[in-house]
Amino acid sequence: MTETTTPPEARPRRSAVRSLYRLWPYVRPVRGRLVGAALVGVLASCLGLVIPLALKWIVDGPVADRDPSGVWVGGVVLLVLGTAEAVLFWVRRVLVARPLARVEADMRAALFRHLQRLPVAFHDRWSSGQLLSRGTTDLMLMRMFLAFPLTFLLVNATTIVVGFAILLAQQWTLGLVLLAPVAPLVVLCWFFEERYSLAARTAQDQVGDVTTIVEESVLGIRIIKGFGQHRGQERAFGSLSERLRTTELRKAGLLGTLWALIMVLPELAIGAALLLGVVQVADGELSAGTLVAFLSTALALRWPVESLGFLLAMTNETATASDRFFEVMDVAEADPRPVTPAGKPEAQDRGLRLEGVEFRYPDAPPDAPPVLRGIDLHIRPGETMALVGTTGSGKTTLTALIPRLHEATAGRITLDGEDITALPRRRLRELVSVAFEEPTLFSASVGENVLMGSEGADESDLKRALAVAQADFVDALPDGHRTQVGEQGLSLSGGQRQRLALARAVVGSPRFLILDDPLSALDVHTEAAVEAALREVLATTTALVVAHRPSTVLLADRVALLSRGRIAAVGTHHELLHGNEEYASLMSGHGSSDDSDDSDDFEDYARDGGSPR
């Protein structure tokens, strides 16, 4: 299940101002620069309003008196004012460029850091494309808003107020004519804001969906090509792209309508004022210079008024981007379950112990049964226990509870008597090392991928871990363990990736080792060699090994059988083989199809809700 586009009707109504105010903690460090840029912008805009007054002086003075020298002086004044206005706008840009790039970088770093700390259950629900779009497109929108619309909402509002004050002072009757469109424009902007914000949110969610399918197609290109599914992927991508195109066209239509009306209404008012002004000049009630200055001021106010549609659109898009960003940032990082401090561990508490452990997925219906229930298990210090069960019985889920990749919903898990929920996560990761069934490698060198398993490991530890994992193929790589493996490690075979994942798990000589079917991708000969080397590691640690093959089971001292979310039996391999029919069936590979089907379906059933068959 992944988080995708949220239906419009499911989203709570929100205030754009409240959404934007949440950016304040990130903006606070650069507030001085932003205030300075806004003041410089206001000053530059007000200088632009002085130009019409200079024109009035030139027309009513030197031009009316036929004084060429006075006209030249007026021209120089206009040149100085225009140059000063341009320089001030350049200064405003310089003031905000670097600090706002820093704000964007800080927000992206905070998002990435938060994602690393969120539980696996969160990542199970959210698609990577939705998260990527929040960390790229949405943050870019917020930076653009802080750099331009935020400042110019203040600058243009100030310009409009000062400009209309000048107009009313010059000729109040003409000023009132220009003020007539204000009320219709306010109503129009209010009507537009709600509809455009809805379209903007839908478009941003759909960008996340498109990003998801692109990423999945790139990462899964071998599957797509292997099964000839490129046309199906093209159709899916085309469908999502068409939805996004439709939404963007709706946005463009809304913005175009608003912009057209914002431009037409003031133009009509200016035309009416021009006709009335010409009549007043003809009647001698108004000087030609005053009319020129009045019209020049009115024309100077066109951009501040006409930009309202564009600024409101960017403001609403930024508000929705802020909502999407904080949807992720508001997710709690850790399970708030209270923990009762334990006393000094007793001897019998040492090792790995699970007591009454239960787990259900956070998004499962309330009446759905837990995936795991009543799990009681004790792995003694230095003991290796194999965990077996049919596919879907909950083995991987159980192993994920120990390093707290998932949080148990009931019961407790202790390591040498210490409750894992009371341990700092850093300390827990030092104690417990994990090798997953699906080996994941990063775009780094072989050595860097392996050394991720222990912060303090050195090159000697690296060589030892590679030897345990029988990863001698590393020596044949072009640069040895310094060879870059590429994205997802797909330049290596499945068995090679699995051996590197195993080396990563053992490189730090952990006290507790969790191995989820660590040998499934190995051939028979390599598997035997790895098992021989792994026995030495298992002799010095406490380990839980998910096993599907008898050869892997034989690495363990004891075996726990997991069936339908419960521990059905615990004993040695030979005890269970002769005393438990389900275990014997599993090991022989002749389990009944009905039992297998039930077990396969159980975990999906527990996640999604329903009733067992």
VEXDREN-2710 file (C-alpha; in Angstrom, 1 decimal):
% VEXDREN-2710
k/r/px/py/pz
1/MET/0.0/0.0/0.0
2/THR/1.5/3.4/-1.0
3/GLU/0.5/7.0/-0.3
4/THR/-0.6/8.6/-3.6
5/THR/-2.9/11.4/-4.6
6/THR/-5.2/12.4/-1.8
7/PRO/-8.9/12.8/-3.0
8/PRO/-9.9/16.5/-2.8
9/GLU/-12.9/15.8/-0.6
10/ALA/-10.6/14.1/1.9
11/ARG/-8.4/17.1/2.5
12/PRO/-9.1/19.4/5.3
13/ARG/-9.7/23.1/4.5
14/ARG/-6.7/25.1/5.3
15/SER/-5.6/28.7/5.4
16/ALA/-2.8/29.7/3.0
17/VAL/-1.4/32.1/5.5
18/ARG/-1.3/29.4/8.2
19/SER/0.4/27.0/5.8
20/LEU/3.0/29.6/4.8
21/TYR/3.6/30.6/8.4
22/ARG/5.0/27.2/9.1
23/LEU/8.0/28.0/7.0
24/TRP/9.0/30.6/9.6
25/PRO/11.5/28.4/11.6
26/TYR/13.5/27.9/8.4
27/VAL/13.2/31.5/7.3
28/ARG/14.1/33.1/10.7
29/PRO/17.9/32.9/10.2
30/VAL/17.7/35.0/7.0
31/ARG/14.9/37.3/8.1
32/GLY/17.2/40.3/8.2
33/ARG/18.1/39.8/4.5
34/LEU/14.4/39.4/3.6
35/VAL/13.4/42.5/5.4
36/GLY/16.2/44.4/3.8
37/ALA/15.3/43.2/0.4
38/ALA/11.6/44.2/0.9
39/LEU/12.6/47.7/2.0
40/VAL/14.9/48.1/-1.0
41/GLY/12.1/46.9/-3.2
42/VAL/9.6/49.4/-1.7
43/LEU/12.1/52.2/-2.1
44/ALA/12.7/51.3/-5.7
45/SER/9.0/51.1/-6.4
46/CYS/8.4/54.5/-4.8
47/LEU/11.2/56.0/-6.9
48/GLY/9.2/54.8/-9.9
49/LEU/6.2/56.8/-8.7
50/VAL/8.4/60.0/-8.5
51/ILE/9.0/59.8/-12.2
52/PRO/5.4/60.9/-13.1
53/LEU/5.8/63.9/-10.7
54/ALA/9.0/64.9/-12.6
55/LEU/7.1/64.6/-15.9
56/LYS/4.4/67.0/-14.5
57/TRP/7.1/69.5/-13.7
58/ILE/8.7/69.2/-17.1
59/VAL/5.3/69.6/-19.0
60/ASP/4.0/72.5/-16.9
61/GLY/7.4/74.1/-16.5
62/PRO/10.1/74.0/-19.2
63/VAL/7.8/72.6/-22.0
64/ALA/5.0/75.2/-21.3
65/ASP/7.7/78.0/-21.0
66/ARG/9.6/76.7/-24.1
67/ASP/12.8/76.4/-22.1
68/PRO/15.2/73.8/-23.7
69/SER/17.7/73.9/-20.9
70/GLY/15.0/73.1/-18.4
71/VAL/13.9/70.1/-20.6
72/TRP/17.5/68.8/-20.6
73/VAL/17.6/69.1/-16.8
74/GLY/14.3/67.2/-16.5
75/GLY/15.7/64.5/-18.8
76/VAL/18.7/64.1/-16.6
77/VAL/16.5/63.8/-13.5
78/LEU/14.4/61.1/-15.2
79/LEU/17.6/59.2/-16.2
80/VAL/18.9/59.3/-12.6
81/LEU/15.6/58.2/-11.2
82/GLY/15.3/55.3/-13.7
83/THR/18.9/54.2/-13.1
84/ALA/18.5/54.3/-9.3
85/GLU/15.3/52.2/-9.5
86/ALA/17.1/49.6/-11.6
87/VAL/20.1/49.5/-9.3
88/LEU/17.8/49.1/-6.2
89/PHE/16.0/46.1/-7.8
90/TRP/19.4/44.5/-8.6
91/VAL/20.4/45.0/-4.9
92/ARG/17.2/43.4/-3.8
93/ARG/18.0/40.3/-5.9
94/VAL/21.5/40.1/-4.6
95/LEU/20.2/40.3/-1.0
96/VAL/18.0/37.3/-1.3
97/ALA/19.7/34.9/-3.7
98/ARG/22.3/33.3/-1.5
99/PRO/20.3/33.1/1.8
100/LEU/17.2/31.6/0.1
101/ALA/19.4/28.9/-1.5
102/ARG/20.6/28.1/2.0
103/VAL/16.9/27.9/3.3
104/GLU/16.1/25.5/0.5
105/ALA/19.2/23.4/1.3
106/ASP/18.4/23.3/5.0
107/MET/14.8/22.3/4.4
108/ARG/15.9/19.5/2.1
109/ALA/18.5/18.3/4.6
110/ALA/15.8/18.4/7.4
111/LEU/13.4/16.3/5.2
112/PHE/16.1/13.8/4.3
113/ARG/17.2/13.5/7.9
114/HIS/13.6/13.0/9.0
115/LEU/13.0/10.3/6.4
116/GLN/16.0/8.4/7.6
117/ARG/14.5/8.3/11.1
118/LEU/10.9/7.4/10.2
119/PRO/9.8/3.8/10.8
120/VAL/9.7/1.3/8.0
121/ALA/5.9/1.2/8.2
122/PHE/5.9/4.8/7.0
123/HIS/8.0/3.9/3.9
124/ASP/5.7/0.9/3.3
125/ARG/2.8/3.3/2.9
126/TRP/4.3/6.1/0.9
127/SER/5.6/5.9/-2.7
128/SER/9.1/7.1/-3.3
129/GLY/7.9/9.4/-6.1
130/GLN/5.6/11.3/-3.7
131/LEU/8.6/11.8/-1.3
132/LEU/10.9/12.8/-4.1
133/SER/8.5/15.4/-5.4
134/ARG/8.3/16.9/-1.9
135/GLY/12.1/17.1/-1.7
136/THR/12.5/18.7/-5.1
137/THR/9.6/20.4/-6.8
138/ASP/7.8/21.5/-3.7
139/LEU/11.0/22.9/-2.1
140/MET/11.8/24.8/-5.3
141/LEU/8.4/26.4/-5.3
142/MET/8.9/27.5/-1.7
143/ARG/12.3/29.1/-2.5
144/MET/10.8/30.9/-5.5
145/PHE/8.0/32.2/-3.4
146/LEU/10.4/33.6/-0.7
147/ALA/12.6/35.1/-3.4
148/PHE/9.8/36.9/-5.4
149/PRO/6.1/36.7/-4.5
150/LEU/6.6/37.2/-0.8
151/THR/8.6/40.4/-1.3
152/PHE/6.5/41.7/-4.1
153/LEU/3.2/41.1/-2.3
154/LEU/4.5/43.8/0.2
155/VAL/6.2/45.9/-2.5
156/ASN/3.2/46.0/-4.8
157/ALA/0.7/46.5/-2.0
158/THR/2.8/49.5/-0.8
159/THR/3.1/50.8/-4.3
160/ILE/-0.6/50.6/-4.9
161/VAL/-1.4/52.4/-1.6
162/VAL/1.2/55.2/-2.2
163/GLY/0.2/55.5/-5.9
164/PHE/-3.5/55.9/-5.2
165/ALA/-2.6/58.5/-2.5
166/ILE/-0.7/60.5/-5.1
167/LEU/-3.6/60.1/-7.6
168/LEU/-6.2/61.3/-5.1
169/ALA/-3.9/64.2/-4.1
170/GLN/-3.5/65.3/-7.8
171/GLN/-7.2/65.0/-8.8
172/TRP/-9.5/63.2/-6.4
173/THR/-12.4/62.8/-8.9
174/LEU/-10.2/60.9/-11.3
175/GLY/-8.7/58.9/-8.5
176/LEU/-12.1/57.7/-7.4
177/VAL/-12.8/56.5/-11.0
178/LEU/-9.6/54.4/-10.8
179/LEU/-10.6/53.0/-7.4
180/ALA/-13.9/51.7/-8.8
181/PRO/-12.6/48.3/-9.8
182/VAL/-11.1/47.5/-6.3
183/ALA/-14.3/45.9/-4.9
184/PRO/-14.8/43.6/-7.9
185/LEU/-11.1/42.6/-7.9
186/VAL/-11.3/41.6/-4.2
187/VAL/-14.3/39.4/-4.8
188/LEU/-12.7/37.9/-7.9
189/CYS/-9.4/37.1/-6.0
190/TRP/-11.4/35.4/-3.1
191/PHE/-13.3/33.3/-5.6
192/PHE/-10.1/32.4/-7.5
193/GLU/-8.1/31.5/-4.4
194/GLU/-10.1/28.5/-3.2
195/ARG/-10.4/26.9/-6.7
196/TYR/-6.8/27.5/-7.7
197/SER/-5.4/26.1/-4.4
198/LEU/-7.4/22.9/-5.0
199/ALA/-6.1/22.5/-8.6
200/ALA/-2.6/23.3/-7.4
201/ARG/-2.6/20.6/-4.7
202/THR/-4.0/18.0/-7.2
203/ALA/-1.3/18.8/-9.7
204/GLN/1.5/18.5/-7.2
205/ASP/0.2/15.1/-6.0
206/GLN/-0.1/14.0/-9.6
207/VAL/3.6/15.1/-10.2
208/GLY/4.5/12.7/-7.4
209/ASP/2.5/9.9/-9.1
210/VAL/4.3/10.5/-12.4
211/THR/7.7/10.6/-10.6
212/THR/6.9/7.2/-9.0
213/ILE/6.1/5.4/-12.2
214/VAL/9.3/6.9/-13.9
215/GLU/11.4/5.7/-11.0
216/GLU/9.8/2.2/-10.9
217/SER/10.2/1.9/-14.7
218/VAL/13.9/2.8/-14.5
219/LEU/14.7/0.5/-11.5
220/GLY/12.5/-2.3/-13.0
221/ILE/13.7/-2.0/-16.6
222/ARG/15.0/-5.6/-16.6
223/ILE/11.5/-6.9/-15.6
224/ILE/9.8/-4.7/-18.1
225/LYS/12.0/-5.8/-20.9
226/GLY/12.1/-9.4/-19.8
227/PHE/8.3/-9.7/-19.9
228/GLY/7.7/-7.3/-22.8
229/GLN/5.7/-4.9/-20.6
230/HIS/7.0/-1.6/-22.1
231/ARG/3.7/-0.9/-23.9
232/GLY/1.8/-1.4/-20.6
233/GLN/4.2/0.9/-18.8
234/GLU/3.8/3.5/-21.6
235/ARG/0.0/3.3/-21.3
236/ALA/0.2/3.7/-17.5
237/PHE/2.6/6.7/-17.8
238/GLY/0.5/8.2/-20.6
239/SER/-2.6/7.9/-18.4
240/LEU/-1.0/9.7/-15.4
241/SER/0.6/12.3/-17.7
242/GLU/-2.8/13.0/-19.3
243/ARG/-4.4/13.5/-15.8
244/LEU/-1.6/15.9/-14.9
245/ARG/-2.0/17.7/-18.2
246/THR/-5.7/18.1/-17.6
247/THR/-5.1/19.5/-14.2
248/GLU/-2.4/21.9/-15.4
249/LEU/-4.8/23.1/-18.2
250/ARG/-7.5/23.7/-15.5
251/LYS/-4.9/25.7/-13.5
252/ALA/-4.0/27.7/-16.6
253/GLY/-7.6/28.4/-17.4
254/LEU/-8.3/29.7/-13.9
255/LEU/-5.2/31.8/-14.0
256/GLY/-5.9/33.1/-17.5
257/THR/-9.4/34.1/-16.5
258/LEU/-8.2/35.9/-13.4
259/TRP/-5.4/37.7/-15.2
260/ALA/-7.7/38.7/-18.1
261/LEU/-10.3/40.3/-15.7
262/ILE/-7.5/41.9/-13.5
263/MET/-6.1/43.5/-16.7
264/VAL/-9.5/44.5/-18.3
265/LEU/-11.1/46.2/-15.2
266/PRO/-8.2/48.6/-14.5
267/GLU/-7.8/49.3/-18.3
268/LEU/-11.5/50.3/-18.4
269/ALA/-11.0/52.5/-15.4
270/ILE/-7.9/54.2/-16.9
271/GLY/-9.8/54.8/-20.2
272/ALA/-12.7/56.4/-18.3
273/ALA/-10.3/58.6/-16.3
274/LEU/-8.5/59.6/-19.5
275/LEU/-11.8/60.8/-21.1
276/LEU/-12.8/62.6/-18.0
277/GLY/-9.4/64.2/-17.6
278/VAL/-9.3/65.4/-21.2
279/VAL/-12.7/67.1/-20.7
280/GLN/-11.3/68.8/-17.5
281/VAL/-8.2/70.0/-19.4
282/ALA/-10.4/71.4/-22.2
283/ASP/-12.5/73.2/-19.6
284/GLY/-9.4/74.6/-17.9
285/GLU/-10.1/72.7/-14.7
286/LEU/-6.9/70.7/-15.0
287/SER/-3.4/71.4/-16.3
288/ALA/-1.9/69.3/-19.1
289/GLY/1.1/68.4/-16.8
290/THR/-1.2/67.2/-14.1
291/LEU/-3.1/65.0/-16.5
292/VAL/0.2/63.6/-17.9
293/ALA/1.4/62.9/-14.3
294/PHE/-1.9/61.4/-13.4
295/LEU/-1.9/59.0/-16.3
296/SER/1.7/58.2/-15.9
297/THR/1.1/57.3/-12.3
298/ALA/-1.9/55.2/-13.3
299/LEU/0.1/53.3/-15.9
300/ALA/2.9/52.8/-13.3
301/LEU/0.3/51.0/-11.1
302/ARG/-0.7/48.6/-13.9
303/TRP/2.0/46.1/-13.2
304/PRO/1.4/46.0/-9.4
305/VAL/-2.3/45.5/-10.0
306/GLU/-2.0/43.0/-12.9
307/SER/0.7/41.0/-11.1
308/LEU/-1.9/40.1/-8.3
309/GLY/-3.1/37.1/-10.3
310/PHE/0.4/35.7/-10.8
311/LEU/1.4/36.4/-7.2
312/LEU/-1.7/34.8/-5.8
313/ALA/-1.2/31.8/-8.0
314/MET/2.4/31.3/-6.7
315/THR/1.3/31.9/-3.2
316/ASN/-1.4/29.2/-3.3
317/GLU/1.0/26.8/-5.0
318/THR/3.6/27.5/-2.3
319/ALA/0.9/27.0/0.5
320/THR/0.0/23.6/-0.9
321/ALA/3.8/22.7/-1.3
322/SER/4.2/23.7/2.4
323/ASP/1.3/21.5/3.4
324/ARG/2.8/18.5/1.5
325/PHE/6.2/19.1/3.0
326/PHE/4.9/19.2/6.6
327/GLU/2.6/16.2/6.0
328/VAL/5.9/14.2/6.1
329/MET/7.7/16.3/8.7
330/ASP/4.7/15.9/11.1
331/VAL/5.0/12.1/11.1
332/ALA/6.3/11.0/14.5
333/GLU/9.8/9.5/14.3
334/ALA/9.5/7.0/17.2
335/ASP/7.0/4.9/19.0
336/PRO/5.8/6.8/22.1
337/ARG/5.0/3.6/24.1
338/PRO/6.2/4.0/27.7
339/VAL/8.9/1.7/28.9
340/THR/9.3/0.4/32.4
341/PRO/12.9/0.7/33.4
342/ALA/14.4/-2.8/34.0
343/GLY/16.7/-3.6/36.9
344/LYS/20.0/-5.2/36.6
345/PRO/19.7/-8.2/34.2
346/GLU/19.6/-11.6/35.7
347/ALA/21.6/-14.5/34.3
348/GLN/18.5/-16.1/32.9
349/ASP/17.6/-12.8/31.1
350/ARG/20.7/-12.7/29.0
351/GLY/20.5/-13.3/25.3
352/LEU/17.6/-12.4/23.1
353/ARG/14.2/-12.7/24.6
354/LEU/10.7/-12.0/23.2
355/GLU/7.9/-12.0/25.8
356/GLY/4.2/-11.8/24.6
357/VAL/5.2/-10.0/21.5
358/GLU/2.3/-8.9/19.2
359/PHE/2.4/-6.9/16.0
360/ARG/-0.2/-5.5/13.7
361/TYR/0.3/-3.1/10.8
362/PRO/-0.6/0.5/11.6
363/ASP/-3.0/0.8/8.7
364/ALA/-4.8/-2.5/9.3
365/PRO/-8.5/-2.3/10.3
366/PRO/-9.2/-2.4/14.0
367/ASP/-10.9/-5.8/13.8
368/ALA/-8.1/-7.4/11.8
369/PRO/-6.0/-10.1/13.7
370/PRO/-2.4/-9.3/14.4
371/VAL/0.3/-10.7/12.1
372/LEU/2.2/-11.9/15.2
373/ARG/0.5/-12.8/18.5
374/GLY/1.8/-14.1/21.8
375/ILE/5.3/-14.7/20.7
376/ASP/7.5/-16.1/23.5
377/LEU/11.0/-17.0/22.5
378/HIS/14.4/-17.1/24.3
379/ILE/17.7/-17.4/22.4
380/ARG/20.4/-18.0/24.9
381/PRO/23.8/-16.2/24.8
382/GLY/26.0/-17.6/22.0
383/GLU/23.1/-19.7/20.6
384/THR/21.9/-19.7/17.0
385/MET/18.2/-20.3/16.5
386/ALA/16.7/-20.9/13.1
387/LEU/13.2/-19.5/12.4
388/VAL/11.2/-21.5/9.9
389/GLY/7.7/-21.4/8.6
390/THR/5.7/-21.2/5.4
391/THR/5.8/-18.2/3.2
392/GLY/3.7/-15.4/4.7
393/SER/3.8/-16.8/8.3
394/GLY/5.4/-13.6/9.6
395/LYS/9.1/-14.6/9.8
396/THR/10.5/-11.4/8.2
397/THR/8.1/-9.3/10.2
398/LEU/9.3/-10.9/13.4
399/THR/13.0/-10.3/12.6
400/ALA/12.2/-6.7/11.7
401/LEU/10.9/-6.1/15.3
402/ILE/14.3/-6.8/16.9
403/PRO/16.2/-3.8/15.3
404/ARG/13.0/-1.8/15.6
405/LEU/12.4/-1.5/11.9
406/HIS/8.8/-2.1/13.0
407/GLU/7.5/-1.4/16.5
408/ALA/5.9/-4.3/18.4
409/THR/2.3/-3.3/19.3
410/ALA/2.4/-5.4/22.5
411/GLY/4.9/-7.3/24.6
412/ARG/8.6/-6.6/25.0
413/ILE/11.9/-7.6/23.4
414/THR/15.1/-7.6/25.5
415/LEU/18.7/-7.9/24.7
416/ASP/20.6/-9.2/27.7
417/GLY/17.7/-8.0/29.9
418/GLU/17.5/-4.5/28.4
419/ASP/14.2/-3.5/26.7
420/ILE/15.1/-2.5/23.2
421/THR/12.6/0.5/23.4
422/ALA/14.8/1.9/26.2
423/LEU/18.0/1.7/24.2
424/PRO/19.1/4.6/22.1
425/ARG/18.7/3.7/18.5
426/ARG/22.4/4.2/17.8
427/ARG/23.2/1.8/20.6
428/LEU/20.6/-0.7/19.3
429/ARG/22.2/-0.6/15.8
430/GLU/25.6/-1.3/17.3
431/LEU/24.3/-4.4/19.2
432/VAL/22.1/-5.8/16.4
433/SER/23.2/-6.4/12.8
434/VAL/20.9/-7.5/10.0
435/ALA/21.2/-9.1/6.6
436/PHE/18.0/-9.0/4.6
437/GLU/16.6/-11.5/2.2
438/GLU/16.6/-8.8/-0.6
439/PRO/20.2/-7.5/-0.6
440/THR/20.3/-3.7/-1.2
441/LEU/23.5/-2.0/-2.3
442/PHE/24.1/1.7/-2.8
443/SER/25.9/3.8/-5.4
444/ALA/29.2/3.5/-3.7
445/SER/32.3/1.2/-3.7
446/VAL/32.2/-2.4/-2.6
447/GLY/34.1/-1.5/0.5
448/GLU/31.9/1.4/1.4
449/ASN/28.8/-0.8/1.1
450/VAL/30.3/-3.4/3.4
451/LEU/31.6/-0.9/6.0
452/MET/28.1/0.6/6.4
453/GLY/27.6/-2.4/8.8
454/SER/30.0/-0.9/11.4
455/GLU/31.0/2.7/12.0
456/GLY/34.4/1.8/13.5
457/ALA/35.4/-1.1/11.1
458/ASP/38.7/-0.8/9.2
459/GLU/40.2/-2.5/6.2
460/SER/41.2/-5.6/8.1
461/ASP/37.6/-6.0/9.3
462/LEU/36.5/-5.5/5.7
463/LYS/38.8/-8.3/4.5
464/ARG/37.7/-10.6/7.3
465/ALA/34.0/-10.0/6.5
466/LEU/34.5/-10.6/2.7
467/ALA/36.3/-13.9/3.6
468/VAL/33.4/-15.0/5.8
469/ALA/30.9/-14.2/3.0
470/GLN/33.2/-16.0/0.5
471/ALA/33.2/-12.8/-1.6
472/ASP/36.5/-13.5/-3.3
473/PHE/35.0/-12.2/-6.5
474/VAL/35.8/-8.8/-5.2
475/ASP/39.5/-9.3/-5.9
476/ALA/38.7/-9.8/-9.6
477/LEU/36.9/-6.5/-9.9
478/PRO/38.7/-3.7/-11.8
479/ASP/39.6/-1.7/-8.6
480/GLY/39.1/-4.5/-6.0
481/HIS/37.0/-3.4/-3.0
482/ARG/37.2/0.2/-4.3
483/THR/35.2/-0.7/-7.4
484/GLN/31.9/1.3/-7.7
485/VAL/28.9/-1.1/-7.9
486/GLY/26.5/1.4/-9.4
487/GLU/22.8/2.0/-8.5
488/GLN/21.2/-0.9/-6.6
489/GLY/24.4/-2.9/-7.2
490/LEU/22.8/-4.2/-10.4
491/SER/26.2/-4.6/-12.1
492/LEU/26.7/-7.6/-9.8
493/SER/24.8/-10.9/-9.8
494/GLY/22.2/-11.7/-7.2
495/GLY/24.5/-14.1/-5.4
496/GLN/27.3/-11.5/-5.3
497/ARG/25.0/-8.9/-3.9
498/GLN/23.8/-11.3/-1.3
499/ARG/27.4/-12.2/-0.2
500/LEU/28.2/-8.5/0.1
501/ALA/25.1/-8.0/2.2
502/LEU/26.2/-10.9/4.5
503/ALA/29.7/-9.3/4.8
504/ARG/28.0/-6.0/5.8
505/ALA/26.1/-7.8/8.5
506/VAL/29.2/-9.5/10.1
507/VAL/31.8/-6.8/9.5
508/GLY/31.3/-5.3/13.0
509/SER/31.3/-8.6/14.9
510/PRO/27.9/-7.8/16.4
511/ARG/26.6/-9.3/19.7
512/PHE/23.3/-10.1/18.1
513/LEU/22.9/-11.1/14.4
514/ILE/19.7/-11.4/12.5
515/LEU/19.9/-13.2/9.1
516/ASP/16.9/-13.3/6.9
517/ASP/17.4/-16.3/4.5
518/PRO/21.0/-15.1/3.8
519/LEU/22.0/-17.8/1.4
520/SER/18.9/-18.1/-0.9
521/ALA/20.7/-16.7/-4.0
522/LEU/23.8/-18.9/-3.7
523/ASP/24.7/-21.9/-5.7
524/VAL/25.3/-25.2/-3.9
525/HIS/29.1/-25.0/-3.8
526/THR/29.2/-21.4/-2.7
527/GLU/26.5/-22.0/-0.1
528/ALA/28.6/-24.8/1.4
529/ALA/31.7/-22.6/1.6
530/VAL/29.7/-19.7/3.1
531/GLU/28.1/-22.0/5.7
532/ALA/31.5/-23.3/6.7
533/ALA/32.9/-19.8/7.3
534/LEU/29.6/-18.6/8.9
535/ARG/29.8/-21.3/11.6
536/GLU/32.8/-19.5/13.0
537/VAL/31.0/-16.2/13.2
538/LEU/27.8/-17.8/14.7
539/ALA/30.0/-19.4/17.4
540/THR/30.8/-15.9/18.8
541/THR/27.4/-14.2/18.6
542/THR/23.7/-14.7/19.4
543/ALA/21.9/-15.2/16.2
544/LEU/18.4/-15.6/14.8
545/VAL/18.4/-17.0/11.2
546/VAL/15.4/-17.2/9.0
547/ALA/15.8/-20.5/7.1
548/HIS/14.0/-22.2/4.3
549/ARG/16.6/-24.9/3.4
550/PRO/17.6/-27.9/5.7
551/SER/21.3/-26.9/5.1
552/THR/20.7/-23.5/6.6
553/VAL/18.7/-25.0/9.5
554/LEU/21.7/-27.2/10.3
555/LEU/23.7/-24.1/11.2
556/ALA/21.4/-23.5/14.2
557/ASP/21.5/-25.0/17.7
558/ARG/17.7/-25.0/17.9
559/VAL/14.8/-24.3/15.7
560/ALA/11.6/-22.3/16.2
561/LEU/8.6/-23.1/14.0
562/LEU/6.4/-20.1/13.3
563/SER/2.8/-20.9/12.2
564/ARG/-0.1/-18.5/11.7
565/GLY/1.6/-15.8/13.6
566/ARG/2.5/-18.0/16.7
567/ILE/5.5/-20.0/17.8
568/ALA/4.2/-23.5/17.3
569/ALA/7.2/-25.5/18.4
570/VAL/10.8/-25.1/19.6
571/GLY/13.5/-27.8/19.6
572/THR/16.5/-29.2/17.7
573/HIS/16.2/-30.0/14.1
574/HIS/16.1/-33.7/14.8
575/GLU/13.5/-33.4/17.6
576/LEU/11.1/-31.4/15.4
577/LEU/11.8/-33.5/12.3
578/HIS/10.6/-36.6/14.2
579/GLY/8.1/-35.0/16.5
580/ASN/6.3/-32.3/14.5
581/GLU/4.4/-33.1/11.4
582/GLU/4.2/-29.5/10.1
583/TYR/8.0/-29.1/10.5
584/ALA/8.8/-32.4/8.8
585/SER/6.5/-31.4/5.9
586/LEU/8.3/-28.1/5.5
587/MET/11.7/-29.7/5.5
588/SER/10.7/-32.4/3.0
589/GLY/9.1/-29.9/0.7
590/HIS/5.9/-32.0/0.6
591/GLY/3.6/-29.7/2.6
592/SER/-0.1/-29.8/1.7
593/SER/-1.2/-27.2/-0.7
594/ASP/-4.1/-26.2/1.5
595/ASP/-1.8/-25.4/4.5
596/SER/0.6/-23.6/2.2
597/ASP/-2.1/-21.4/0.7
598/ASP/-3.5/-20.5/4.1
599/SER/-0.1/-19.5/5.4
600/ASP/0.7/-17.5/2.2
601/ASP/-2.5/-15.6/2.6
602/PHE/-2.4/-15.0/6.4
603/GLU/0.0/-12.0/6.5
604/ASP/-1.9/-10.2/3.7
605/TYR/-5.1/-11.0/5.5
606/ALA/-3.8/-9.5/8.7
607/ARG/-2.6/-6.4/7.0
608/ASP/-5.7/-5.7/5.0
609/GLY/-8.4/-7.1/7.3
610/GLY/-10.9/-9.9/6.8
611/SER/-11.6/-13.3/8.3
612/PRO/-9.4/-16.4/8.2
613/ARG/-10.5/-19.3/6.1
END
